[in-house]
């Protein structure tokens, strides 16, 4: 890619009728939006490169240029080999066609011959886990089924280059692991990958190099860890970045970080499953730079649906945090776990006490299961006591 630029004409309000065209006149004039400006990027065969950056930084536009879906306004984009695009899963599906018919339709869109699709059909259906629904119209599919079929078709192409745009949000956690395994197999075979994601863990697992885009330009291209550290600093001024909805799980300035978080039982053993009412302990290891004052530690406990169950903010200065660089170990003990039944998630964060800047935030730091110890039901375990009162004359 040689100094590629892409401009879009955007209308504040489109004229939809002849009357509106005359009434609005000048107000329908387009403004120029520069999605990419003089971006130069080279991806070597067999390399896996992550594209990271804020919403609107140009990541998806860049993928579409590489895929040939759109053309650059200026500059040149060239890609060697067959390209597989996992950008808009299920694009091209006809809602009234069955899953079977859409496999052949979508495969043809990708350039596969009918005989090639027939050879891979059973494998595609099995991967998508849709054996019992493949002959139903796709309009009857849930969104998860729809996306799984789209991924399965795209993932079974004989491509040399894969372009991935937030594809691991497909289906449940088990299916996401299967998707990642399929992509990793492609990488192990020497395939080339360009991957857009807000999930830092996925980018680090898959990519050796990352490119940070900002306002349509390349701010940093280098080792994945270095690019992610810079990206987290960009987000540090916000407590609730919009990118969370797209999979962002970690951000902050990095001046202090939660290096590890563990849940342990009464014997000190690491645990991910507990009985209601059991002892419960959270152990944190925090690493800090020399010039960081004692931060605020924030904790959120949420259920599997994201509902806030409990939260707390701790002043680490009150725990004896002394200024200076180094490692601190924090411990939070609960004598009797007040949860009853379900899967729960802990979100943890460190903030600068005076200014409120996010030093480090982990949106899904820990997950654990709680099982009822008796007849309890629901989320919270009530620990009150019942008694039969004697009725007096005044009652």
PyMOL commands that set and color helices and strands:
alter all, ss='L'
color gray80, all
select helices_A, chain A and resi 18-28+59-67+99-109+114-128+138-140+143-155+167-169+173-188+200-206+224-235+242-246+316-319
alter helices_A, ss='H'
color red, helices_A
select strands_A, chain A and resi 2-11+30-39+48-53+74-76+83-86+161-165+192-196+209-214+217-223+250-251+256-264+273-275+280-288+296-303+308-315+326-334+342-351+358-371
alter strands_A, ss='S'
color yellow, strands_A
deselect
rebuild
show_as cartoon
